[in-house]
């Protein structure tokens, strides 16, 4: 029962932190530093919870996605939006291809790095409180800039949603559009990363003793908490309440920093 609770908590953390701007990778790193879980097949657990949050995004934005691909070639705006999402993924893809071996190293004993990056994330989120409201649409230049912010979030402790939404707001993009673009553009690295990890898992796994019960628990915990967080995050961005997550990140970062010293 204790092991199942660990999986549930991990799924809950992934679902909430994937959409709330407080860094899913950072929280999972801190959680794994104090709890031993999925030591046999950690890759499979990574794939499971990330696929769950991707599914949450698709369900929340199912109407938007349906509208985009319904009569796709007849609507220039839909074509433009999809191209912008694809363009936003370029920096992340390039960074991963060029520095993949170094990226893996970032997650080795990364507690101190996570603490520092959480504090930086907190400062960025608090800064959004001073950005002026605007109603600009996302341009291709915006998409590239937001894409670089997403690439930066490869570093554990930097929130992907926090970095991308903050960048969009700084560029003057409409708040609701900022959240929408952030979540939809996130489908590419989330699903892409999960697929790469799945291939890695198939090529390297030798264990037949998989903890399927724990994986199922983690999946559903991540999926349902992701649904809640994704819907609520849209409201948070509209109401300019990102600063509170900033305070949380700074407090958490300093707290764990003091603990590990």
C-alpha positions as a printed NumPy array, in Angstrom:
array([[  0.   ,   0.   ,   0.   ],
       [  2.85 ,   2.409,   0.817],
       [  4.381,   1.864,  -2.635],
       [  1.017,   2.56 ,  -4.318],
       [  0.748,   5.819,  -2.359],
       [  4.199,   6.814,  -3.636],
       [  3.063,   6.265,  -7.224],
       [ -0.133,   8.219,  -6.586],
       [  1.771,  11.174,  -5.147],
       [  4.243,  11.14 ,  -8.047],
       [  1.398,  11.133, -10.574],
       [ -0.3  ,  13.95 ,  -8.687],
       [  2.912,  15.991,  -8.685],
       [  3.435,  15.458, -12.422],
       [ -0.147,  16.356, -13.328],
       [ -0.189,  19.558, -11.291],
       [  3.325,  20.773, -12.002],
       [  3.201,  20.129, -15.755],
       [  0.619,  22.913, -16.056],
       [  1.158,  25.018, -12.957],
       [  4.319,  27.086, -13.543],
       [  6.411,  25.433, -10.845],
       [  8.516,  22.924, -12.864],
       [  7.463,  19.287, -13.107],
       [ 11.069,  18.124, -13.62 ],
       [ 12.182,  20.075, -10.556],
       [  9.459,  18.671,  -8.318],
       [  9.991,  15.117,  -9.533],
       [ 13.727,  15.48 ,  -8.879],
       [ 13.098,  16.741,  -5.342],
       [ 10.507,  14.017,  -4.745],
       [ 12.796,  11.26 ,  -6.005],
       [ 15.589,  12.577,  -3.786],
       [ 13.573,  11.685,  -0.684],
       [ 11.524,   8.718,  -1.971],
       [ 12.728,   5.551,  -3.707],
       [ 10.323,   4.697,  -6.507],
       [ 10.397,   2.781,  -9.803],
       [ 14.053,   1.907,  -9.398],
       [ 13.73 ,  -1.019, -11.849],
       [ 12.159,   0.854, -14.776],
       [ 12.201,   4.645, -14.211],
       [ 11.948,   5.293, -17.965],
       [  8.595,   3.557, -18.195],
       [  7.261,   5.662, -15.319],
       [  8.47 ,   8.832, -17.103],
       [  6.665,   7.783, -20.28 ],
       [  3.471,   6.926, -18.416],
       [  2.98 ,  10.18 , -16.509],
       [  4.02 ,  12.413, -19.406],
       [  1.631,  10.68 , -21.784],
       [ -1.106,  11.215, -19.177],
       [ -0.503,  14.972, -19.038],
       [ -0.366,  15.174, -22.843],
       [ -3.758,  13.452, -22.928],
       [ -5.073,  15.984, -20.399],
       [ -4.04 ,  18.843, -22.698],
       [ -5.704,  17.236, -25.703],
       [ -8.975,  16.783, -23.817],
       [ -9.05 ,  20.328, -22.417],
       [ -8.331,  21.805, -25.849],
       [-10.201,  19.159, -27.88 ],
       [-12.561,  21.701, -29.449],
       [ -9.711,  24.011, -30.39 ],
       [ -7.743,  21.104, -31.853],
       [-10.815,  19.872, -33.728],
       [-11.421,  23.355, -35.148],
       [ -7.801,  23.611, -36.253],
       [ -7.84 ,  20.382, -38.232],
       [-11.443,  20.592, -39.424],
       [-11.175,  22.085, -42.884],
       [ -7.486,  22.692, -42.19 ],
       [ -6.421,  23.717, -45.697],
       [ -9.41 ,  26.041, -46.109],
       [ -8.502,  28.272, -43.168],
       [ -5.29 ,  30.29 , -43.374],
       [ -5.439,  31.127, -39.666],
       [ -5.394,  27.442, -38.714],
       [ -2.491,  26.748, -41.046],
       [ -0.622,  29.721, -39.605],
       [ -1.244,  28.588, -36.019],
       [  0.017,  25.047, -36.656],
       [  3.115,  26.416, -38.413],
       [  3.808,  28.669, -35.421],
       [  3.516,  25.698, -33.05 ],
       [  5.949,  23.742, -35.226],
       [  8.333,  26.698, -35.411],
       [  8.245,  27.026, -31.619],
       [  9.524,  23.453, -31.315],
       [ 12.675,  24.11 , -33.375],
       [ 14.838,  25.503, -30.521],
       [ 13.998,  22.572, -28.244],
       [ 14.739,  20.024, -30.976],
       [ 18.063,  21.696, -31.806],
       [ 19.123,  21.909, -28.178],
       [ 18.256,  18.25 , -27.622],
       [ 20.077,  17.071, -30.762],
       [ 23.196,  19.121, -30.05 ],
       [ 23.435,  18.679, -26.301],
       [ 21.524,  15.474, -25.47 ],
       [ 24.501,  13.864, -23.734],
       [ 24.958,  16.91 , -21.517],
       [ 21.221,  17.201, -20.805],
       [ 21.158,  13.718, -19.277],
       [ 23.962,  14.816, -16.955],
       [ 21.874,  17.709, -15.649],
       [ 19.611,  15.216, -13.894],
       [ 22.393,  13.503, -11.962],
       [ 22.376,  14.662,  -8.331],
       [ 20.571,  17.767,  -9.474],
       [ 18.987,  18.87 ,  -6.198],
       [ 21.11 ,  22.011,  -5.822],
       [ 20.628,  22.941,  -9.493],
       [ 16.868,  22.487,  -9.107],
       [ 16.824,  24.778,  -6.057],
       [ 18.657,  27.537,  -7.94 ],
       [ 16.464,  27.185, -11.042],
       [ 13.281,  27.199,  -8.938],
       [ 14.35 ,  30.517,  -7.427],
       [ 15.01 ,  31.913, -10.92 ],
       [ 11.6  ,  30.617, -12.061],
       [ 10.01 ,  32.345,  -9.086],
       [ 11.616,  35.68 ,  -9.955],
       [ 10.408,  35.374, -13.569],
       [  6.848,  34.632, -12.464],
       [  6.771,  37.543, -10.034],
       [  8.03 ,  39.834, -12.81 ],
       [  4.906,  39.056, -14.894],
       [  2.932,  41.113, -12.398],
       [  4.57 ,  44.21 , -13.886],
       [  3.877,  43.359, -17.531],
       [  1.233,  45.521, -19.138],
       [ -1.883,  43.806, -20.445],
       [ -2.027,  43.543, -24.214],
       [ -4.082,  41.786, -26.867],
       [ -1.475,  41.071, -29.541],
       [ -1.753,  37.905, -31.597],
       [  1.179,  35.495, -31.715],
       [  3.516,  36.125, -34.644],
       [  6.216,  33.825, -36.033],
       [  8.835,  35.916, -34.237],
       [  6.888,  35.481, -31.006],
       [  6.751,  31.722, -31.651],
       [ 10.543,  31.551, -32.005],
       [ 11.113,  33.555, -28.809],
       [  8.626,  31.433, -26.858],
       [ 10.313,  28.366, -28.343],
       [ 13.68 ,  29.45 , -26.919],
       [ 12.003,  29.836, -23.519],
       [ 10.692,  26.28 , -23.853],
       [ 14.18 ,  25.037, -24.764],
       [ 15.549,  26.687, -21.627],
       [ 13.042,  24.698, -19.593],
       [ 15.015,  21.533, -20.375],
       [ 17.029,  22.541, -17.303],
       [ 15.405,  20.877, -14.253],
       [ 13.795,  23.504, -12.065],
       [ 12.859,  25.868, -14.898],
       [  9.117,  25.624, -15.461],
       [  8.177,  25.023, -19.101],
       [  4.723,  26.559, -18.771],
       [  6.071,  29.354, -16.579],
       [  8.875,  30.239, -18.999],
       [  6.718,  30.111, -22.134],
       [  3.706,  31.954, -20.704],
       [  5.917,  34.622, -19.098],
       [  7.752,  35.161, -22.39 ],
       [  4.467,  35.449, -24.288],
       [  3.136,  37.968, -21.765],
       [  6.385,  39.971, -21.952],
       [  5.974,  40.092, -25.74 ],
       [  2.484,  41.518, -25.291],
       [  0.498,  38.46 , -26.321],
       [ -3.09 ,  38.179, -25.106],
       [ -3.191,  36.317, -21.766],
       [ -5.628,  33.599, -22.817],
       [ -3.747,  33.091, -26.092],
       [ -0.488,  32.871, -24.134],
       [ -1.779,  29.98 , -22.028],
       [ -3.35 ,  28.236, -25.014],
       [ -0.198,  28.467, -27.121],
       [  1.983,  27.333, -24.214],
       [ -0.074,  24.207, -23.563],
       [ -0.552,  23.258, -27.224],
       [  3.099,  23.843, -28.148],
       [  4.013,  21.693, -25.169],
       [  2.41 ,  18.66 , -26.8  ],
       [  5.351,  18.333, -29.202],
       [  8.185,  18.05 , -26.619],
       [  6.034,  16.089, -24.167],
       [  4.879,  13.476, -26.689],
       [  8.172,  13.559, -28.588],
       [ 10.183,  13.117, -25.401],
       [  7.929,  10.28 , -24.25 ],
       [  8.341,   8.483, -27.592],
       [ 12.13 ,   8.821, -27.457],
       [ 12.153,   7.485, -23.919],
       [  9.869,   4.634, -24.996],
       [ 12.292,   3.634, -27.754],
       [ 15.13 ,   3.835, -25.235],
       [ 13.119,   1.692, -22.85 ],
       [ 12.452,  -0.983, -25.5  ],
       [ 16.119,  -1.077, -26.49 ],
       [ 17.509,  -1.333, -22.976],
       [ 14.964,  -3.04 , -20.75 ],
       [ 15.708,  -6.527, -19.514],
       [ 13.294,  -6.642, -16.631],
       [ 10.086,  -8.634, -16.735],
       [  9.05 ,  -7.584, -13.235],
       [  7.235,  -4.359, -14.105],
       [  5.115,  -2.627, -11.485],
       [  1.984,  -2.29 , -13.629],
       [ -0.307,  -1.495, -10.701],
       [  1.848,   1.447,  -9.67 ],
       [  2.085,   2.672, -13.272],
       [ -1.697,   2.61 , -13.657],
       [ -2.126,   4.533, -10.404],
       [  0.467,   7.117, -11.501],
       [ -1.18 ,   7.454, -14.922],
       [ -4.657,   8.218, -13.614],
       [ -3.373,  10.474, -10.832],
       [ -1.375,  12.445, -13.401],
       [ -4.238,  12.516, -15.917],
       [ -6.978,  13.789, -13.589],
       [ -4.759,  16.248, -11.711],
       [ -3.531,  17.459, -15.116],
       [ -7.112,  18.093, -16.25 ],
       [ -7.755,  20.185, -13.141],
       [ -4.478,  22.09 , -13.367],
       [ -4.785,  22.836, -17.086],
       [ -8.303,  24.258, -16.741],
       [ -7.465,  26.242, -13.607],
       [ -4.208,  27.568, -15.032],
       [ -6.085,  29.326, -17.84 ],
       [ -8.064,  31.29 , -15.242],
       [ -4.905,  32.046, -13.25 ],
       [ -3.161,  33.551, -16.283],
       [ -6.206,  35.637, -17.148],
       [ -6.307,  37.031, -13.595],
       [ -2.566,  37.769, -13.517],
       [ -1.942,  35.575, -10.471],
       [  1.333,  33.972, -11.545],
       [  3.214,  35.864,  -8.841],
       [  1.866,  33.546,  -6.131],
       [  3.475,  30.578,  -7.846],
       [  6.634,  32.68 ,  -7.969],
       [  6.626,  33.083,  -4.186],
       [  6.069,  29.335,  -3.825],
       [  9.016,  28.477,  -6.115],
       [ 11.364,  30.807,  -4.246],
       [ 10.343,  29.468,  -0.828],
       [ 10.636,  25.846,  -2.008],
       [ 14.004,  26.478,  -3.631],
       [ 15.515,  28.099,  -0.549],
       [ 13.973,  25.488,   1.776],
       [ 15.546,  22.517,  -0.017],
       [ 18.783,  24.469,  -0.463],
       [ 19.024,  24.9  ,   3.319],
       [ 18.168,  21.207,   3.868],
       [ 20.94 ,  19.906,   1.58 ],
       [ 23.645,  22.267,   2.887]])
